[in-house]
Amino acid sequence: MRQQDGGTKSRQVPIWEKSNLTLEEAAAYSGIGINKLRSLSDSEHCQFVLWVGSKRLIKRRKLDEYTERMYSL
């Protein structure tokens, strides 16, 4: 493990263990393109998007639920 400036050890958290993902991480995780994720999460009623200011994060578990519903139709 590398040490950061503060001397504490840091580690990379695997995507499948993160609660919230960037668009890039969500695309890699789900196989859904970034542009498609962006258009889906632009909806007012999207339940898997979390806005932090102007930053868009994808709620991984909610995205899983959404994709399971879509693929089961």
N, CA, C and O of each residue as an XYZ file, in Angstrom:
292
protein
N       0.841     -1.186      0.000
C       0.000      0.000      0.000
C       0.882      1.244      0.000
O       1.902      1.297      0.686
N       0.488      2.206     -0.752
C       1.237      3.463     -0.785
C       0.805      4.356      0.358
O      -0.325      4.266      0.837
N       1.700      5.210      0.789
C       1.352      6.175      1.816
C       1.070      7.515      1.175
O       1.765      7.940      0.252
N       0.042      8.172      1.676
C      -0.268      9.521      1.228
C       0.577     10.502      2.008
O       1.331     10.096      2.892
N       0.470     11.778      1.705
C       1.271     12.808      2.370
C       1.147     12.774      3.888
O       2.119     13.056      4.590
N      -0.022     12.437      4.403
C      -0.239     12.450      5.842
C       0.344     11.247      6.556
O       0.262     11.156      7.781
N       0.928     10.326      5.814
C       1.535      9.169      6.431
C       0.571      8.025      6.693
O       0.987      6.974      7.182
N      -0.705      8.202      6.380
C      -1.666      7.119      6.580
C      -1.691      6.243      5.336
O      -1.480      6.718      4.220
N      -1.948      4.977      5.542
C      -2.018      4.056      4.411
C      -3.368      4.204      3.723
O      -4.405      4.331      4.374
N      -3.336      4.184      2.403
C      -4.586      4.252      1.644
C      -4.709      2.990      0.811
O      -3.716      2.319      0.529
N      -5.927      2.674      0.423
C      -6.139      1.527     -0.451
C      -7.237      1.859     -1.436
O      -8.134      2.650     -1.145
N      -7.160      1.261     -2.577
C      -8.193      1.428     -3.580
C      -9.378      0.551     -3.185
O      -9.209     -0.624     -2.859
N     -10.571      1.127     -3.216
C     -11.785      0.375     -2.915
C     -12.321     -0.161     -4.241
O     -12.523      0.609     -5.180
N     -12.555     -1.479     -4.329
C     -13.096     -2.032     -5.574
C     -14.469     -1.442     -5.891
O     -15.237     -1.117     -4.986
N     -14.767     -1.308     -7.170
C     -16.033     -0.710     -7.612
C     -17.224     -1.408     -6.971
O     -18.158     -0.742     -6.523
N     -17.210     -2.729     -6.918
C     -18.369     -3.471     -6.403
C     -18.569     -3.298     -4.899
O     -19.580     -3.749     -4.359
N     -17.622     -2.652     -4.214
C     -17.789     -2.373     -2.786
C     -18.181     -0.924     -2.514
O     -18.532     -0.584     -1.384
N     -18.126     -0.071     -3.525
C     -18.471      1.337     -3.340
C     -19.983      1.515     -3.331
O     -20.701      0.806     -4.036
N     -20.462      2.458     -2.537
C     -21.897      2.770     -2.501
C     -22.284      3.646     -3.679
O     -23.332      3.445     -4.294
N     -21.437      4.619     -3.992
C     -21.721      5.572     -5.063
C     -20.571      5.568     -6.062
O     -19.400      5.501     -5.690
N     -20.935      5.640     -7.331
C     -19.959      5.550     -8.410
C     -19.996      6.789     -9.282
O     -21.044      7.417     -9.437
N     -18.856      7.140     -9.850
C     -18.848      8.180    -10.876
C     -19.475      7.586    -12.135
O     -19.680      6.375    -12.214
N     -19.778      8.429    -13.115
C     -20.331      7.916    -14.370
C     -19.383      6.907    -15.013
O     -19.823      5.876    -15.522
N     -18.096      7.198    -14.991
C     -17.109      6.303    -15.589
C     -17.085      4.951    -14.878
O     -17.045      3.903    -15.523
N     -17.109      4.981    -13.552
C     -17.121      3.738    -12.783
C     -18.417      2.971    -13.016
O     -18.394      1.749    -13.168
N     -19.542      3.674    -13.047
C     -20.840      3.025    -13.265
C     -20.905      2.380    -14.645
O     -21.477      1.301    -14.798
N     -20.328      3.027    -15.642
C     -20.304      2.468    -16.994
C     -19.465      1.192    -17.023
O     -19.875      0.192    -17.613
N     -18.294      1.223    -16.389
C     -17.433      0.040    -16.336
C     -18.103     -1.089    -15.562
O     -17.997     -2.255    -15.943
N     -18.788     -0.749    -14.486
C     -19.443     -1.727    -13.619
C     -20.646     -2.373    -14.301
O     -20.830     -3.588    -14.217
N     -21.461     -1.569    -14.974
C     -22.736     -2.050    -15.498
C     -22.706     -2.465    -16.958
O     -23.552     -3.240    -17.405
N     -21.735     -1.954    -17.703
C     -21.720     -2.218    -19.138
C     -22.629     -1.284    -19.915
O     -22.796     -1.448    -21.124
N     -23.216     -0.309    -19.241
C     -24.065      0.702    -19.877
C     -23.170      1.890    -20.195
O     -22.363      2.298    -19.360
N     -23.303      2.443    -21.383
C     -22.455      3.553    -21.786
C     -22.652      4.799    -20.945
O     -23.706      5.008    -20.345
N     -21.615      5.620    -20.914
C     -21.655      6.855    -20.134
C     -22.774      7.765    -20.619
O     -23.500      8.332    -19.803
N     -22.927      7.916    -21.920
C     -23.970      8.801    -22.452
C     -25.363      8.295    -22.093
O     -26.248      9.089    -21.775
N     -25.564      6.981    -22.141
C     -26.866      6.412    -21.770
C     -27.133      6.613    -20.276
O     -28.247      6.965    -19.887
N     -26.120      6.390    -19.442
C     -26.284      6.628    -18.001
C     -26.595      8.093    -17.733
O     -27.423      8.413    -16.880
N     -25.931      8.978    -18.462
C     -26.171     10.410    -18.286
C     -27.617     10.746    -18.651
O     -28.282     11.480    -17.920
N     -28.113     10.218    -19.775
C     -29.487     10.544    -20.181
C     -30.514      9.920    -19.237
O     -31.532     10.544    -18.939
N     -30.261      8.701    -18.763
C     -31.180      8.079    -17.801
C     -31.214      8.848    -16.489
O     -32.278      9.020    -15.893
N     -30.061      9.307    -16.042
C     -29.994      9.981    -14.742
C     -30.373     11.462    -14.822
O     -30.446     12.134    -13.794
N     -30.612     11.970    -16.017
C     -31.098     13.347    -16.153
C     -32.566     13.482    -15.742
O     -33.032     14.580    -15.437
N     -33.281     12.373    -15.737
C     -34.700     12.385    -15.393
C     -34.909     12.824    -13.949
O     -34.153     12.441    -13.057
N     -35.935     13.625    -13.733
C     -36.283     14.071    -12.379
C     -36.604     12.907    -11.460
O     -36.393     12.991    -10.250
N     -37.112     11.819    -12.029
C     -37.590     10.692    -11.234
C     -36.576      9.561    -11.129
O     -36.896      8.482    -10.629
N     -35.370      9.800    -11.594
C     -34.333      8.777    -11.524
C     -33.982      8.509    -10.062
O     -33.636      9.424     -9.314
N     -34.077      7.239     -9.673
C     -33.831      6.886     -8.273
C     -32.400      6.446     -8.009
O     -32.026      6.217     -6.859
N     -31.586      6.323     -9.068
C     -30.224      5.866     -8.832
C     -29.174      6.964     -9.005
O     -27.980      6.677     -9.093
N     -29.624      8.233     -9.054
C     -28.669      9.330     -9.156
C     -28.628     10.104     -7.841
O     -29.650     10.302     -7.182
N     -27.430     10.533     -7.480
C     -27.213     11.361     -6.300
C     -26.438     12.582     -6.760
O     -25.326     12.467     -7.277
N     -27.032     13.752     -6.568
C     -26.369     14.993     -6.961
C     -25.650     15.573     -5.752
O     -26.256     15.772     -4.700
N     -24.378     15.838     -5.900
C     -23.578     16.509     -4.884
C     -23.113     17.797     -5.544
O     -22.091     17.832     -6.229
N     -23.885     18.852     -5.324
C     -23.659     20.085     -6.082
C     -23.980     19.805     -7.531
O     -25.100     19.407     -7.854
N     -23.024     20.005     -8.399
C     -23.248     19.698     -9.816
C     -22.634     18.359    -10.195
O     -22.675     17.971    -11.362
N     -22.066     17.646     -9.228
C     -21.457     16.348     -9.493
C     -22.521     15.255     -9.412
O     -23.306     15.196     -8.465
N     -22.526     14.404    -10.411
C     -23.509     13.315    -10.506
C     -22.843     12.012    -10.072
O     -21.843     11.592    -10.655
N     -23.406     11.375     -9.044
C     -22.939     10.069     -8.611
C     -24.068      9.066     -8.811
O     -25.246      9.409     -8.711
N     -23.699      7.847     -9.089
C     -24.672      6.788     -9.332
C     -24.703      5.872     -8.113
O     -23.670      5.353     -7.689
N     -25.887      5.678     -7.557
C     -26.065      4.779     -6.412
C     -26.008      3.349     -6.942
O     -26.910      2.907     -7.654
N     -24.951      2.634     -6.593
C     -24.693      1.313     -7.172
C     -25.829      0.319     -6.928
O     -26.255     -0.362     -7.861
N     -26.315      0.223     -5.724
C     -27.379     -0.748     -5.430
C     -28.672     -0.413     -6.175
O     -29.356     -1.304     -6.679
N     -29.000      0.884     -6.240
C     -30.208      1.301     -6.960
C     -30.052      1.047     -8.462
O     -31.018      0.685     -9.134
N     -28.839      1.236     -8.986
C     -28.586      0.929    -10.392
C     -28.750     -0.564    -10.641
O     -29.308     -0.964    -11.663
N     -28.268     -1.393     -9.714
C     -28.463     -2.843     -9.822
C     -29.945     -3.188     -9.886
O     -30.366     -3.977    -10.732
N     -30.737     -2.598     -8.990
C     -32.181     -2.846     -8.970
C     -32.818     -2.419    -10.288
O     -33.652     -3.136    -10.841
N     -32.426     -1.258    -10.785
C     -32.968     -0.739    -12.034
C     -32.654     -1.691    -13.190
O     -33.543     -2.031    -13.971
N     -31.410     -2.116    -13.301
C     -31.038     -2.989    -14.424
C     -31.705     -4.357    -14.305
O     -32.076     -4.944    -15.321
N     -31.864     -4.878    -13.083
C     -32.555     -6.152    -12.905
C     -34.001     -6.057    -13.359
O     -34.511     -6.973    -14.003
N     -34.676     -4.937    -13.022
C     -36.056     -4.745    -13.466
C     -36.136     -4.641    -14.986
O     -37.034     -5.209    -15.608
N     -35.203     -3.919    -15.573
C     -35.226     -3.704    -17.031
C     -34.963     -5.009    -17.787
O     -35.584     -5.264    -18.819
N     -34.049     -5.829    -17.281
C     -33.723     -7.071    -17.972
C     -34.738     -8.173    -17.719
O     -34.761     -9.166    -18.447
N     -35.577     -8.018    -16.699
C     -36.576     -9.053    -16.407
C     -37.883     -8.832    -17.169
O     -38.781     -9.673    -17.132
N     -37.982     -7.699    -17.857
C     -39.219     -7.422    -18.619
C     -39.314     -8.225    -19.873
O     -40.291     -8.101    -20.612
